[in-house]
Amino acid sequence: MSNTETIDPRYVDIDSWPLDVAIDAMLEGQLSAIASLRDQVPAIASASEAAALRLRAGGRLVYVGAGTSGRIAVQDGVELTPTFGWPEERLVFALAGGLESLVVSAEGAEDDREDAVHQLQARSVGAADVVIGVAASGRTPFTLSALAWARDQGALTIGLANNAQTPLVDGADFPIVARTGSELIAGSTRMKAGTSQKAALNMLSTAIMLRLGRIYRGLMVDMVISNDKLLRRAEGMVDLLSGCGPTAAAAALSDAHNNIKTAVLVARGIEVSSAADLLARHDGALRPALAEAEANRA
């Protein structure tokens, strides 16, 4: 039996506890879930480095999962476009039961090995791609099938599970194991396991974006500007990173068609086309682009 399925004797009478005591126990579980990732930092770092290298060549990020794990995987992936400007066409989601199962339970879908392969085949997943499979048990047939097929195609595979020595962990190029143990409600992996998965994916995808140059000085310099709040935030970034002042920052951002990185270079006196070329030479990374601009100015 998976550790996440075992009954913890501490909680057998939880239905008779005062609610504040029960909630305090839940909080203890959530904190322990985060702590379970401490020894996985090297594994997350290694996976991030390898993924960034693969993606730099033009590959896609592919998220695979079923049930709670699948929903958490999708939640991480969909945030990458607005936060880091990651192209939507470079995101693939393979969810047991299809994307409809985000809001409606798809009974039995997690056992459908063939559908897992069909979903990846339909999106032509291959050697250029990075496939992240998430399953608390480490044994979910849909996720195992998808990851095995993707690995056979030459894709880089990352397996995130809450149980060690399981097929998902053993079958991934880069395994990440959050040993959260039994749940306060036995088998309810939406709790500790789910929290650890979300935290691990937060760190994994953010580290990948760090390596791809989509974060500079702790700022979302590839952020998609989709409303007035984000426009004000972007103008503030351009001002902060160039020292040009609010009015000039707004003008530079407009000239750069709302591309924050380009706008920073424009605010420093570089033509829009030259700024775009400069960024392209450095794979879109602002730090080396600014360094070259300063060297040319000297």
Protein Blocks (a to p, Z undefined) as FASTA:
>chain_A
ZZklpccfklmmmmmpcfklmmmmmmmmmmmmmmmmmmmmmmmmmmmmmmmmmmmnopac
ddddehjllmmmmmmmmmmmmmnopafklcccddehijmlmmmccehklmmmklmmmmmm
mnopafkbccddddfklpafklmmmmmmmmmnopacddddfbehifklmmpmbdcdddeb
jafbghiamlmmmmmmmmmmmmmmmmmmmmnopagehiafkbccfbfklmmmmmmmmmmm
nonojklmmmmmmmnnopaklmmmmmnopafklmmmmmmmnnopaklmmmmmmmmmZZ
